[in-house]
Amino acid sequence: MSLVIKNLQRVVPIRRVPLRRKMDMVRSILGVKNFDLGIICIDNKSIQHINRIYRKKNVPTDVLSFPFHEVTATHGLCHLLGFTHNSEAEWQKMYNQEKLVLEELNRYTGSRLQPLSRGLY
């Protein structure tokens, strides 16, 4: 299945090809090649923000992992429906829509998903 690597930080150089090869090996060793995996490298400030939202811990951490596809798909669909977050007013509308959808999804699945743009403004 797919492996997506995004580097959104500039402190540590990331070499995607060797990382991809090593992650493919790790997935093979663990017997979990049949699912999609996304690796997103971000700075301490960003990971601290996400850690505070999802784990209620206001500190940077080295790794966060969770089924992100539902959240990113919801965020993307809101954009396709015309929602944006270029201003605080636009963000509030999009955030409310994402929150509504994810709360309903959480009721059905038992997840604790939050909108991607939470705390943006």
N, C-alpha and C positions, 0 to 999 in steps of 0.2 A: 504494500500500500504506500501511500505518499508520506514523504518527510519534508516538511517546510522549515527552513531556517531563516530567521530574520534577525538582523543585528541592528538594534535601535540605540546603541550606546557607542561611545568613541574611546573609552578608557582602555579596554582590553581588545587587542586585535583578534578577530575571529577568522579562521581559515575554513571556509564552508566545505570544500571538497574533502579534506581529511576528516572533519567532524562528521560529515554525512557518511563516509565509509565506516567510521568507528561506531556510529549510532546504528547503522544497518547490521554490523556485527553483533552489537549488544542486543538488538531486537531479535536477531536470529538465535543467539545463545539462550535468551529468555523464552524463546518460542512464541514471540508476540509480533511477528511480521505482518499479521493480517489486520492491522488497524492503522489509521492515520495518526501521525505524530507531528506536532508543531513545537519548535524550539524558538523562543523569542528571548534575545539577550537585551536587557535594559539596564539603566543606571540605578544606583542605590535609591535615589529620590523616588523614582517610578515604582520600584519593587516595594519600597516602604509603603507607598500610597495603596498599592494593591493588597499588600499584606494587612494593612489596617482595615480595609474594606471586607476582605474575605475571612480573615482569621482574627480580627479584632486585636492585632498586635502591631503597635505603632513603632516598628523597628525594621530596618532592612533585613532581608534573609537571602540565602544563597539560591534557593530553589522553591518555586511554587508550582504545584501540578494539580490540575483538575480538568474535568471534561469541558473544555472551553468552546467546543463547536456550537453548543446551543446558544451561548452568549454572543459569539461573533456572528452567527447566522441571524439572530434577532436584531443585532445592531445593523448589520448589512441590509436586512429587509426594511428596517425603518428608513435607512437612507434611500433605498429604491422607491419607497413610498413618498419621498420628498422631504423627510425630516432631516434637519442639519443641526450642527452645534457651533455655528460661527459666532453667535452672540449669546448672551445669557438667556434672553427670552426664547430664542430658537432651541437652545440646549434644554431649557425647562420643559418645552413641549415634547422634545424627543425623549428626554429622560423619563417623563411621565408615561409615555407610550411603551418604552422598553420595560419599565418597572411593571406596568400592568400585564404585559405579555409574560414576563419572567415569573411574576407572582403566580399567575395561572399555571404555568408550566411546573413551578415548584410544588403546587398543590397536587398535580397529577403524578409527579415523579419523586417527591420527597427531597428534591435538591434544595440548595440554598443559593441559587444564582442571583447575582446583582447586575444591574446595567453596567456596561463598559465605561460609560461616561460619568458614573457616579463621582461626585466631588470635583467635577471639572471646573465649575465656577463657584 
